[in-house]
Structures are given as structure tokens and as C-alpha cells.
Amino acid sequence: MTELNPADEERYLASLLLPITTRTLRDDALTTVAPEDFWDTHIGRLWTEARALRERDEPITKRTLIAATRNPAKGKPADNPAVKRLLDELDGVMPTIGLYPKAVTTVRHHARMRRIVGFADSVRQRAFLAEDYAQAIGMAYELLSKLDEQQTEHADVQAFGDLLDQFITEQQVPAGSRSPVIATPWPEVNEQIAGGLHGGRLYIVGARPGEGKSIAAHQLAENAAATGHPSIVFSVEMGAAEVTGRVVSAGAQVEMRDVSRRDLDPYSWGKVHEYVERARHYALFVVDKSDLSIPYIRTVCRNQKRRTGLDVIVIDYLQLLSTDRSQPREQQVAGISRALKVLSRELDAAVVVPAQLNRETVRRGGKPNLADLRESGGIEADADVVMLLARQVIEDGPRKGEYNGMISIDIAKNRHGKTGHVELPWRAHYSMIGAAPSRHGAA
């Protein structure tokens, strides 16, 4: 693996530590290049100590570096011969300023390549220990995610004045040039959540089983794709064929019962064919996998973002995602919700996640609330918007307690606007909520 050892460039960077005339380059290099980026461990050790000296605002010289790298032996300091020899060789060398950009780029590039090689070795070792193919793939995705996170750089500290300038600039951007707001199929909901779905935000759709959380999530994805916003659906419980059937039922306005039975009459077939011709070019993608994990979802979404763009990510549903089972369940779910919020910001996409409500909703009666989100308050904390769904019942008369054909969408949390409550027709026979949106001229 000697080709991953950029010896000349590493020695060039090490030579920046001594001459006072290169202090600006030295400080920039100490900030940009990490000690672990060096193949030569002695240079890496020097780099670590130079960073520490700078942090303490002490001079970086041959003498201070030698003193800092001494190793204790039997309670007495001892010189590190290799480090001293390296500093002797570098003493008096005046590095050429023009070589600096190439040296930094080369050292960091080779460091990344070495990490990839190390990643491949780790995957190989873990694959032999895995119980099956799925577990081996999961381990690989987890390692790749950690590797990618290590290479991500963030400008964490930003001056408020700079942020104010950015704010003014963004406010003056013409409407057609801004990040898109993706309308939901429900105008009443759009009114409450600032026009629709926004990139970088996490939307939780909470409901009890059979109360419409998957239907709502699929509608959001299909509607986004129909209006020109690439979307992806990750499904744990349903196969891709079932997801497709539900989407077609809603989009074509044909009975889901007939779709499931494969018993469409000629009129319904005509509506299906019309929808298929309209929808076959939608940028809508489905991942059908029973053991979804956050590292896998993150990797797929990053790839999809590069290939087609990605504005909406639907994950159905939160409590079914695979995670580290050695932790308490509440911590597992909280970790998942936090990771999904981070994913939304990283990809500047709206992440829509159905989540199950606990049984207390049924026992208590009435509309659900935020405390009913099952297994973790972390879901509530991470979400930008929480929409709680509940089918409505007749409150008086001989049919009291029976469903009345409506479903409520309660905006129980809205970090960027007002909360509120809307009621829409419940049309489970079409696998949809509300009226069919007009698609004339849709992308």
C-alpha cells in the first residue's frame, strides 16, 4: 500500500512547523490537516503537539516540539530519537509557498483513501462473522455511514452579522428561485404549515393502526412527484406491489377492493390506464425492504439525491425501523427520530414519517395528543410538524359512536407556524384522504 504514502508532501507540511516566515501557511495547515491524516506516525505526533502548543498560545519551535514529544520512562523524560532526527532534517529547510495547495490536497486525499481501504478490510472481517447476507449488508452500511460522517466538514461557528446578510439576501430572492414549497393534497393543511412541505424539516404523521397514517404518507409522496418533486417511499410492512396498488387506487379513483381482487370492470380499467399514462414518468421511487435501518436509508437517499434529485422522503413507519437493540426502546426510537431530522437537513428534503400512537388514545377517547406518540418523547422533540390523524364518529343520536365518514388532521406541533385542526373526507375505498387534486398541467 506504499502508493497511499505521500512521503514528499507529508515532509513538506512538516517543514512548515519550523520557519517563522511560513507562520500563516503553518496555521492554516494545522487547521486543515488532522494528525491522523499522516502516514508517517512521527509527523502525526509532531502535528498533534504543534496543535497543542498553538492552542496554549506557546511558540512552535524545534526546542518546544522536542520537549513536547518526550516520552516518560521510569519517571524521567527521555528524548524521542525518531522525532528529534526528523526535526534535525527539517531544520533550516525553507518550504516553497507554491507547493502548499498540492501538498495539503495530496495528504488529505491519501488519508481518505487509506480510510476506505481500512473500511473495506473491516467489512471483509465482519462479513465472515455475520449470520446471513442481510446482516453483513447492514454492517457494511453502518461502517460506511460512520466513515462518511468522519469525512464531513462543518462550518459550525458563524458570525451573526454574516447570518443577517444571508437572511437579507434570501428574503430578496425571487419566488421562482427559492427552495420549493411542496404543496400537500390538502389545501386546508397547506394553509397551516406555511404552504406545504419544506426541505430540511421532519414531518410526523401519527395515528392508530388503520387510521390512515400510511395512506396520508403515500398521498404526500405521490402528490409531490406529480408536481415535479422527486420522492421516495421506504416501506417496511407493505411490499412494493401493495404500495403501487394503493397509489394507483387513489390516483385513478378506483376501488381499492377491486384492485386487490384484480377485478376491475372496463370503466375502472379505463381510469387506471389514464392514470398510468400520466404517472409513469413521475420521479417516484419505492424501496420495499423488511429490515430497514437508518444507515441503509441514508445511503440510498444520498445516492438518489445525486442521481435524480430528492425533495420528499417517506419512511413507513418509524417504530418498525431496525436499530441497536441493546439500548432501551425509548432511546432506540429517540435515536431514530434524531437521525431522520439530521437526514432532512443534510439532503434539504422533507422527511415524512408515519408513527404509531399508543393505546391510551382509544381508552381515553376524544382526539389524540402529542403525549400519545408511542415509545418516545424524542419524536415530538425532533419533529418540525406533527400531524395526528383520527377518524371522526357521530356524537349524538341512535348511531352515536359510529364513524361519520370524516377524518381529522390535528396539527399538534408546528415549529414554523400555527397549530390547528381540519376535517377531511375519509375515502379508504380509494386509499386516500380528501378530494382528488387537480392535476392539469402537472409536471
Secondary structure, 3 states (H helix, E strand, C coil): CHHHCCHHHHHHHHHCCCCHHHHHHHHHHHHHCCHHHCCCHHHHHHHHHHHHHHHCCCCCCHHHHHHHCCEEECCEEECCHHHHHHHHHHCCCCCCHHHHHHHHHHHHHHHHHHHHHHHHHHHHHHHHHCCCHHHHHHHHHHHHHHHHHHHCCCCCCCCHHHHHHHHHHHHCCCHHHCCCEECCCCHHHHHHCCCCEECCCEEEEEECCCCCHHHHHHHHHHHHHHCCCCEEEEECCCCHHHHHHHHHHHHHCCCHHHHHHCCCCHHHHHHHHHHHHHHCCCCEEEEECCCCEHHHHHHHHHHHHHHHCCCEEEEECHHHCECCCCCCHHHHHHHHHHHHHHHHHHHCCEEEEEEEECCHHHHHCCCCCHHHECCCCHHHHHCCEEEEEEEEECCCCCCCCCEEEEEEEEEEEECCCCCEEEEEEEEHHHCEECCCCCCCCCC
